[in-house]
Amino acid sequence: MRFYLVLIACLLPGLINAAGQTKHPSIEFESLRKDLGNIRQGQRIREKFLFANKGTGMLEITDIEKS
């Protein structure tokens, strides 16, 4: 019985803390705008958009779209 009480006493603070905190991703881009200059129709361009997850949860990118 004493073993179970010690086990519960050790685990309870961690369980309460984990239950009270929600993990959320937060995406942050290095730059929100890129000046690509004049682009002719049909011309292919390549550009990098650097970003980082500044949140505590996993950031999952499921789709991207061009504008």
RADA-V983387 format. One record per helix or strand. SS is the DSSP state (a for helix, b for strand). FROM is the first residue (numbers start at 1). LEN is the number of residues. Records with the same first field share a line. If there is no record, write none. Layout:
BEGIN
SS = FROM-LEN ; FROM-LEN
END
This chain:
BEGIN
a = 2-19
b = 27-3 ; 51-3
END
